[in-house]
Amino acid sequence: MLLERKKAELATKAAAEEAAKAEVEAAAQAKAEAEAAVQVEATDVEVAAAGPEAPTPTPPADVEASPLPTPEEPAPFVQVQLEDLPQHVEKLEDAVFNLLVEEWRSLQGDFVHSLQQLFGWHRSHLVDFRSGLYGIKQRFVEFLQRTDNRQSLVDNFVQRFNAFTEEYPDMRKQDATKNELHQRSDELHERLRKEVENRQSEALVQLEAIKGSRWVESQTEVLAAQVQHAVQLEVRRYHSACQLLEDFYYSSMQLGLPEAREAPPRVDAFAEDEPPPEDPKAKKAPPPKPKKGAAEEPVVPEVSPEEKASLRLCNLPPADVAVVVGHWEFPYLKDLFVQAKKAVWKLQDFAPPKIDLPVKEDPAEKVDPKAKGKAKAKPKAKGKDKDVEVAPAPLMPLPPLFVDLQQAIVHERATFVHRLSMIHGWSERRLLEVASSSKSTFEHLQDWVALRRRKELDASAGLVDIIKEHIESEDFIKTKLNFQNGHLHRRPNVLLRAPIPEAIPPPVEGISPFRWTIDQLDGLLEVMGNAAAALSPSRRMLPTHVALSILQQLTSATESDRKPVKVPAVWRSCGINKLRSLVSLFEHPPSTGSVDIVEFLLHIGLLHSPLGWPSINALLEVRKALEAQAPRGCAWPDFYVTADQLAQTTLFADPTGLEESFAKKFKPVTWLHLRLFLFLFL
């Protein structure tokens, strides 16, 4: 059904077209007949006016004798193939060939070199633009992090607070004092808030100054100039390529080089449109009078030429209420590509070259200058040429090379338009990147200002809360309160007051009933050293009876003598015989009758040690360490060592902690332990 209906519609349409065509032909034929009748009537009128003797006009003999020529059928058209072009190139003259080759090389070389310069310029511009955006962010962050007066306000308040607490500690406990301090902390909070608001105002002014510096507009102008330069290069390439094609094809047709086309108009979208010249004779219209009761027209703000130019390059119109997302507009690009498309070549009809030949004069048409006056009175024959049918000139077939030239120009035009569309898309992407990245950068800067204000207000509130906690706790502010980059830091390592030293209890040595303590050994050393010095300052030997009497005196002392006992508890019950046998152990020939007090004290100190008596290897290690410290000119063992040097040897090393466990086992009972025992059990 659909197919039949479609066929019927096509048949109806064809019939209507045939009827319209027939009507047009009939109207043309009627018009021609009417014109012929008018011409016949005019001829009859002329004959009647001339009289009966006037000759009847007859058509020329050549016109009557020769019938109308019939148009010949055109020869079939042969299209030029791509394989045939090299043959036409070979037929060119050497001078023409060299000229075309040089024209092609200059076209290609200039275009490639100009493109290299353009894209090098564009790459450097991209680097400058991105580094410029980074520099704007970095400098604005440094501006936001500048020092202000808030830290000095906090330091002065804390200093006065601690000074008052130290001078009047009792008043800190009063409610009236606390209320006064709370009020002062609120005043500090208000001053800090004003400082933050002032910083925000200064940051917004700085942001507006950055926007008003027209750095982004200048970068956009540079990019627009690059786009315009690319379009100019493409227009120049297109014009040169079309001129080269025309020169080649006309030379191949043996018609010579054609006249050079006019250069395309310069593409310059930056130029402002000149206003039309004012007519000095025209009268100026009077300004319209305001109507009564009509609302006043809104005042349109004046826009500077720089702002107009920037809006023409890149514009973000205000978003409508119904539009969710706005879009960027680039009016400059529209004007630029409209100007570029004016350079398109228009196709021309084929016109063979004109050959100026000498024109032969007809002797019948020569006019005698003497008979010039008579010729004026001779009546002119009317309608003579109208009755003669002149044969139309036969149509000259187009050369195949000219048709191929037109096709090449059309193809070059399509390539030109396609390349312009590519440049248009590339330029839109680049301009959109510059506009959107700069806009997002400024939005980030504005967000940083708001975020900085929020953080600084929170830090001020946190500082006041800490101060109020110290007011209620009636304590000093001991740590440093510091504002840094919008945050509040409490520096535990920066103390405003020296901490109270902790009470360190004196070390108490474990007391065993059979081992000498350090205090007891110091007393024994003092007594024996004084006795030896009394006998001889340079000797360390003590007579046996003197040593025995010293030990007997120390072991027989009691607490009733009002002197502290300087010997262990087991040694207090030793008799004279045990003491004599002990002293005799240290009598060695040839020093019989005397005791080496250093050897005696060393043995007494090592007696009952949990480490045990040093082994032979330990003593050899001690000797090796001490021999290295012998003074120059001394031999072992004829030299003295200091107490520190002796303490550094392995003789008193305790890697297993036996001395510590011994001290814990014989831990003395102090007065504190006794009080704790009485409190728990009594």
Residue, then its C-alpha position, 0 to 999 in steps of 0.5 A: m500500500l505504501l509503495e503504491r501510494k508513493k508511486a501515485e504521488l510521484a506520478t502526480k508530481a511529474a504531471a504537474e511539472e509537465a503541465a507547468k513546463a507546457e504553460v511556460e512554453a506556450a506563454a513564450q511562443a505567444k509573446a514571440e508572435a506578438e512581437a513579430a506582429v508589432q514589427v510587421e505593423a511598424t513596417d507597413v506604417e513606414v511603407a505607407a508613409a514613404g509613398p507608393e514609389a518606395p521600394t519594398p524592403t527585402p531581406p539580404a541575399d545572404v540571409e535568404a540563401s543561407p539556412l540556420p546552422t544546426p548545432e553540432e553534437p559536443a564531443p564526449f568529455v574525457q576526464v583527466q586522470l592522475e596518471d596523466l599529470p606527469q605527462h603534462v609536467e614533462k611538456l612544460e617549458d624549463a623556465v615555467f617548470n623551474l618557476l612552479v618548482e620554486e613556487w612550491r618549495s617556497l610555499q612548503g618551506d615558509f609554511v613549515h618554518s612558520l608552523q614550527q615557530l608558532f608551536g614553539w611560541h605556544r609551548s613557551h606560552l603554556v610553560d609561562f602560563r602554568s608557572g604563573l598560576y603556580g606563582i600566584k598561588q604560592r605568593f598568595v599563600e605566603f601573604l595568608q601566612r604573614t605574621d600579625n599582632r595576635q601572638s603578641l596579644v596572647d603572650n602579653f595576656v599569659q605573662r600578666f596572668n602568670a605574674f598575677t597568679e604568682e604575686y596573689p595566689d590567695m586571690r586566685k581562689q576568690d570568685a570575684t577574681k575568677n569572674e574578672l579573669h573570665q571577662r578579660s579572656d572574653e575581651l582577648h577573644e574579641r580582639l583576636r576576632k577583630e584581627v582575624e576579620n581584618r586579615q580576611s579583608e586584607a586578603l580579599v583586597q589582595l585577591e582583587a588586586i591580583k584579578g585586576s592586574r589583568w595577567v589572565e587577560s594578557q595571557t588570553e590575548v597572547l593565546a588569541a594572537q597565536v590562534q590568529h597567526a595560525v589562521q593567517l598562515e592557513v589563509r596564506r597557504y590556501h591562497s598560494a596553493c590555489q595560485l600554484l594550481e592555477d599556474f600549473y593547469y594554465s601552463s599545461m593548457q598552453l595558455g600561459l601564466p594567468e594573472a595573479r589573483e588579488a591577495p586575500p584581505r588581512v585577517d585581523a580580528f583585533a581591529e575594532d570596527e570603525p564607526p560610520p562617518e557622520d554626515p555634517k549636513a545631518k541634523k542631530a536628533p534632540p534627546p528624548k524627553p522623559k515621560k511623566g510618571a515613567a520609571e527611571e531607566p537603570v544606569v548602565p555602568e561604563v565599561s573601559p576599552e580594556e574590559k570590552a576587549s577582554l569580554r570580546l576574547c573570553n566571556l562567561p555570561p551570568a548564569d540564568v536561573a533556569v540554567v544550572v551550569g554556565h558556559w564560556e563564550f568566545p566572540y572573537l573566534k566567530d569574527l576571526f573565522v568569518q574573516a578567514k572564510k572570505a579568502v575562499w576562491k570563487l569558481q570562474d568560467f573558462a575564458p580563453p586568452k584574447i588574441d588581438l587581430p587587425v580588423k579589416e575595414d569594409p569599403a562599403e562602410k567607408v563614409d566620404p567626409k564631404a558627403k557627411g552632411k548628405a548622410k545626415a539627411k538620409p533616412k535610416a532604415k528601421g527594422k532591418d536588423k530585426d528581421v535578420e536571424v543571426a545564428p548563435a555562436p557554437l558552445m566551445p567545449l571546456p578543456p579537461l584540464f580546466v575541469d580538473l583545475q576546478q575540481a582541484i580548487v574545490h578539493e583545496r577549498a574543502t581542505f581549507v575549511h576542514r583545517l579551519s574547523m580543526i584550528h577552531g576546535w583547537s583554539e576553543r579547547r586552549l581558550l577554555e583551558v586558560a579561562s577555566s583554570s584561571k577561574s578555578t585558581f581564583e575560586h581556590l584562592q577565595d576558598w583559602v581565604a574563607l578556610r583561613r578565617r574559619k581556622e583562625l576563629d577556631a584557634s582563637a576559641g580554643l585558646v580562650d577555652i584553655i585560658k578559662e580552664h586554667i582560671e578554674s584550676e587556679d594554676f599557672i599557664k606553664t606551656k607556650l601557646n602559639f598560633q601557627n598557620g591558622h592552628l593553635h599549638r601547645r608547646p610542651n617543650v617550651l615551658l614558661r616556668a621552671p618545673i618544681p624539681e622532684a624530691i629524690p630520696p638519698p640512696v640507702e645501701g643494703i646493710s648485711p651483718f657480715r659485709w663492710t659497707i661503703d661508709q664503713l670502708d671510707g671510715l677504715l681508709e681514713v683511720m689507716g691513712n691518717a696513721a700511715a701519714a703520721l709515720s711517713p707521708s710518702r709510705r703506705m706501710l703500717p706497722t702490724h701492732v698499729a693496724l691491730s690496735i686500730l681494728q681492736q679499737l673499731t670493733s670494741a666501740t659501742e653506741s654508748d660512746r656517742k660515736p657511730v659504729k664503723v664495723p659490721a655487726v659480726w665483727r663486733s664480737c671478734g676477739i683479739n686473737k682473731l684480729r691478730s691472725l687476720v693482720s698476720l695474713f698480710e705480713h709478707p717478707p721482707s716486710t715482716g712486721s708491717v702491713d700494706i694498707v692498700e692490699f689490706l683495704l682491697h681485700i676487706g672490700l672484696l670480702h663476702s662479695p656476691l661476685g666472689w674473689p676475682s679469678i686469675n684471668a680477671l686479674l690478668e685483664v686488670r693488669k693489662a688495662l693498668e699497665a697501659q696507663a703506667p707513666r713514662g719511666c715507671a715499671w709494673p707495679d711501681f706506679y699509682v693509679t687514680a680511683d676513676q682508673l681503677a673503677q673502670t677496670t673489669l674488677f668491679a663489673d657486674p654483668t649478671g646483677l648480683e650486687e643489685s640482688f644482694a642489696k635488695k636482699f639486705k634492704p635496710v628498714t627506714w623510718l618511712h617503712l616503719r610508719l607504713f608497717l605501724f599504719l597497716f598492722l596497728 
